[in-house]
Structures are given as structure tokens and as C-alpha cells.
Amino acid sequence: MLEARKLYLLGDTRALESIAADFISSAGGTGAKVALLSFGGRWREFLPVYEKALGVAVQVVVPDENGILDLPRAVEILEHSTGIVIGGGPVRAYQRLFVQSPLGQVLRASYARGVPFAGISAGAMLMAEKLAVYGDELESDGSNLLEGLGLLEGWLVMPHFTEDALEGRLVEAMGELRLRTGWGLDETAALLLKNGVFARAYGSKVYRVQLENFETGFYMKEVIRARR
């Protein structure tokens, strides 16, 4: 019997330590081969943070200074990885590199065969079928909805939930997409899904938002706290 597919969603890098032990155990323990998908020059700054929290060496998949990925190398790393982390950063850039490119199918195949995934901030948003961006990520025409990887079906994810006061934006996007359920993640919070079903929360507060009426916008919010 195959082990459950595990998907960890994190509000920010600060939540990584809370899920690290469980994630690495699912990825093969001390022998885990973890890949980090990232973008921009700051990945070098954050790599030691990831490796310290996870306790293993991490291979990085990043584009070059021109924004171009070495696809053969990226595919080889991902196909041999036993755990995959998609980091935080500019959502549209991540979506272009890791959803719209051939790597999108590689990532979906890895998840389907049971490789545990962790998405941090932008990475968490990308796990869903659809995602909503805001602020500087908006297009000039105001469009804010993008395609995701589709590992998380029927839900919307919003990191930095309390810190950036994004409750209204989440509910608005849920209405646009006709989705009933959304998840809000504070920056020190994370949640685990097993086979697409909520399993547990980590760190600080996770919020489950249920949109009851698309016409009126009436919704309910449940606060889920981590197990002690």
C-alpha cells in the first residue's frame, strides 16, 4: 500500500522548523534528497536557513541571471528527489518557471508518486489549481488570477494572512473562482494535507474560511491551532 501523499503549506520561511522533522521523515530521514525551487539572488542567503532547519543538504533549482532555467539539470534533480520544497518570492515569476514550463508536469508526476512537497508563501499558493495575487503582482489591467500546479483541488491558499490583513482578499478571490473553501496561513503557521485532506496544523494559527453564499459573500472563519 502506497504511503499517503503529503503536502505541507507554510505561511513563511519562519514556519519551516515546525514541520521540518515530519517533512524529512516523510522524505526518507537522514538520507533524504531534498530539492529547493527558488528564484532571485536571495536564495543563497536563505539556503543555509533551509539546510539548518531540515538537517540535510539541499539541491537548488534556480534560473540563471537571465531568468532561464537549465531544464535538463532541473528535471534530473527533481526526478531523483525524495522531498521537494518550493520557496517564497515573486508569485508570477514562480508560476512562469515552475507551472507554465515543462517542470510543471515533472512536479505533478513527483507528487503523484508520493514525493512529499512543502510550499512556502508563494510556493504554498502555487500548490492550488488557481491562485490570486495582489499588490505589485497585479497586471496593468488589474487581472489577479493565475493557474497553479493543481496539487490542491478546490481550495485557495493565502499566506501572510493576518500580517497583511488578507481575509477580505481571500474571500473576494474565492467568490471570483466560485470556491467554497480557503486557507489563511500566518507567517509562523503551516498545515499538512494527506491525500488532499486536512491532517494537522503546525506553529501558530491556521484559518479555514468557508464561503457559504456566493451572491451575498457571507462566509465563516474557523481558527485551527497546532497540536501541542
N, C-alpha and C positions, 0 to 999 in steps of 0.2 A: 504494500500500500504506500503511495507517494505521500511524503510529508506535505502539510498544508502550505500553500503559497503565502508568504508573509510580506506585508507591505507596511513600512514604518513611515509616518508622516510627521515632520518636525517643523515647528514654527520658526526656528532659527538654529544656528550652529550651537548656541548655548544649551540646547536640549540634547545634544549628542551624547553626553556622558550618561544620561538617564536611560538610553536604550542600548548603549554600547555592548554590554555583556550579553544581552539577549540576541542582538544582531549578530555578533561574532560567533556565538554558539550555533546559531542557525546557519551561518556561513561556513562552518567547519572547524571552529575553535582556533587554536593557535596556528593551525596550518591554513587558515582562510586566505584566499586570494581576492583581495578587495580592489575594485576599480572605482575611481572618483571621476565623474564627469563634471567639468568646470569650464569657466570662461573668464577671460580678462587676466590682467597681470597679477592680481592679488592672490591667485591660487598658491603661489609659493609661500606667501605669508600664512595661509590657512593650512597648508599641508601638514606641518608639524602638529597643529591642533588636532587634526583628524587622526594622525598616527598615534599620538599620545592617548587620545580617548579610546581608540579601538584596540590599541596594543599590538598592531600588526603593521607591516609595511603596506603602503597603498600605491597602486599604479594609477597615473593620472592620464586622462583623455582630455586634451585641450587643443583648440585650434592654434595655428601659428600667429605671428604678429599681423598677418593679413586677414585673419579670421577664417583661415582654411584648415580643415581637418585632414590629417593623414588617415584616410578611411581604411586602408588595409591594416595598418597598425592598430587602429581603434577597434576594428572587428576582431582581430586576433586577441587583444586584451579582453574584450567583453566575452568572447566565446570560451575563454579559459578562466573566467572569474567565478568565484563561488559566492560573492556578495557584491552588490552594485549600489553606489551612492551617487545621487545627483545633487550637486550643491546649490548654493544660492547665488543670485546675481540678476542681471537683466533678463526678464522673462522672454521677451521677443527673441533675443539672441539665442537663448537656450532652446526655444521652440524651433527656431530655424535649424540649429545644429543637430538636435537630438530627437526631434519629432518629424520634421519635414525631410530630413536626409535619410539615406538608407539605414542609418543607425537606428531609426525608429523601429523598423521591423526586427532588427537584431535584439533590441531591448525587449520587445514584446515576446520574442521567442525565448529569451533567457528567463523572463518571469514565468512563462507558461511551463517551462521545465523545472520550476521550483527554486530558482535562484532568489534569495531574499533581496528586496530593494529597500532603500531608505531615500526619501526625498526631503530636502531641507529648503524651506522658504520657497523660492521659485521652483526648486525640484519637486516639492510637495504638490504645488499647483499643477505641474506637468503630468502627474500621475492620472489625473481625471480625463474623461472624454473631452470635456470642454473646460476652459478657464477664462476668467475675467481679469483684465488688467486695469490699472488706473494711474492717475498722475502722469509722470513723464513717459509712461509706456503707451499712452493713448496715441492713435494715429491722428493726423491732421484733421480728418473728417470726424473724429470722435469715436471711431469704432474701437471696441474694447474686448471682443470675444475671439478666442483662439482655439484651435484644435489641440488636444493633449494626446498623451500616449494611449489612453483608454484602458489602463490597468485597473482603474477605479470607475465602475459603471454607475451612472445615475446620481452621482454626488458632485458637489462643488467644494473646493478647499480654499480657505482664506487664511494665510499665515499673518503674523503681526496683528492679530485680531483686536485685542484690547489696546495695545500700544499705539496703533494707527487709527483707532476708532472706526473699524471697518464693518461693523454689524450692518449698517444701512446698505453699504455697497454689496455685501454678500446677499442680502435679501433681494435687492434690486436685480442682481445678476441671476439669482435663482428664478425670479419671475420671468426675465427675458428668455431664459433657457427652458422654462417650464419644468424645473426640477424641484422636487419636494424637500430634499434633504441637503443640508450644507454643514460643513465642519469649520469652526473657527479655532485657530491654534494660537495661543500666546507664545511669546518668544522662548520661554523655557518649558514649553509643553510639547508632547508628542503623543501619537496614538498608533496602535498596531491593529491592522486588519489581517485576518486569516481567511483565505479564500473569499475575499471581498466582504467579510462580515466583521463588524467591530469586535475586538477582543479585549483590549485594555487601554488605559491612558497611562502616561508617564509624566513626571515632572509636575508642572503647575496645571492650570485649568485648561480643559478642552471643552468646547461648546458645540452641542448638536442643535442645529437650527432646523425647525420643521415648518415649511411654508404650507399653511392649511388652505389658503384661498388665493388663487392667482389674481382674481379680479379685485379684491379688496386689499391684498397684501398682508392679510392677517397671518402672523406666524407665532410660534412658541420656541423658546430657547431653554435648553437643558444644560446645566453645568455638570460636567463629569470630572471627578477628581481622581488622581492617581491612587492606586493601592499602596498602602504603607507596609 
